[in-house]
Amino acid sequence: MSIKRKDLGEDLLFTVQEIDRVVAIFDQHDINGDLAHTEISLNNTVSRKLLYIAIVFGVVVSVLQYTGVMIAINRYLFR
């Protein structure tokens, strides 16, 4: 487990496999913080970006089909 302290800018590396032991070490050294997983928030933003891309792509394709650009492209490509 690796922790980066924002106030000092140093990395703390623990080779302990039990989270209870790591929390006890933090308590001994008066280190406060949040032990939430950062992957959850990263996955959430990645999912949102993917959703935004899908929506924008769908809108662009719909506009191109509505204006007839897709028919012109098909006629040009498949003569």
BELPE-V773708 format. One record per residue. RES is the residue in one letter. SS is DSSP state (helix for helix, strand for strand, loop for the rest). D_FIRST is the distance of its C-alpha to the first C-alpha in whole Angstrom. Layout:
res->RES ss->SS d_first->D_FIRST
res->RES ss->SS d_first->D_FIRST
//
This chain:
res->M ss->loop d_first->0
res->S ss->strand d_first->4
res->I ss->strand d_first->7
res->K ss->strand d_first->10
res->R ss->loop d_first->13
res->K ss->loop d_first->16
res->D ss->loop d_first->19
res->L ss->loop d_first->18
res->G ss->loop d_first->16
res->E ss->loop d_first->14
res->D ss->strand d_first->10
res->L ss->strand d_first->8
res->L ss->strand d_first->6
res->F ss->loop d_first->5
res->T ss->loop d_first->6
res->V ss->loop d_first->7
res->Q ss->loop d_first->8
res->E ss->loop d_first->10
res->I ss->helix d_first->9
res->D ss->helix d_first->12
res->R ss->helix d_first->11
res->V ss->helix d_first->8
res->V ss->helix d_first->11
res->A ss->helix d_first->14
res->I ss->helix d_first->12
res->F ss->helix d_first->12
res->D ss->helix d_first->16
res->Q ss->helix d_first->17
res->H ss->loop d_first->16
res->D ss->loop d_first->18
res->I ss->loop d_first->15
res->N ss->loop d_first->16
res->G ss->loop d_first->14
res->D ss->loop d_first->14
res->L ss->loop d_first->11
res->A ss->loop d_first->13
res->H ss->loop d_first->12
res->T ss->helix d_first->13
res->E ss->helix d_first->14
res->I ss->helix d_first->17
res->S ss->helix d_first->19
res->L ss->helix d_first->19
res->N ss->helix d_first->20
res->N ss->helix d_first->23
res->T ss->helix d_first->24
res->V ss->helix d_first->24
res->S ss->helix d_first->26
res->R ss->helix d_first->28
res->K ss->helix d_first->29
res->L ss->helix d_first->30
res->L ss->helix d_first->32
res->Y ss->helix d_first->34
res->I ss->helix d_first->34
res->A ss->helix d_first->36
res->I ss->helix d_first->38
res->V ss->helix d_first->39
res->F ss->helix d_first->40
res->G ss->helix d_first->42
res->V ss->helix d_first->44
res->V ss->helix d_first->45
res->V ss->helix d_first->46
res->S ss->helix d_first->48
res->V ss->helix d_first->50
res->L ss->helix d_first->51
res->Q ss->helix d_first->52
res->Y ss->helix d_first->54
res->T ss->helix d_first->56
res->G ss->loop d_first->57
res->V ss->helix d_first->55
res->M ss->helix d_first->53
res->I ss->helix d_first->57
res->A ss->helix d_first->58
res->I ss->helix d_first->55
res->N ss->helix d_first->56
res->R ss->helix d_first->59
res->Y ss->helix d_first->58
res->L ss->helix d_first->56
res->F ss->loop d_first->58
res->R ss->loop d_first->62
//
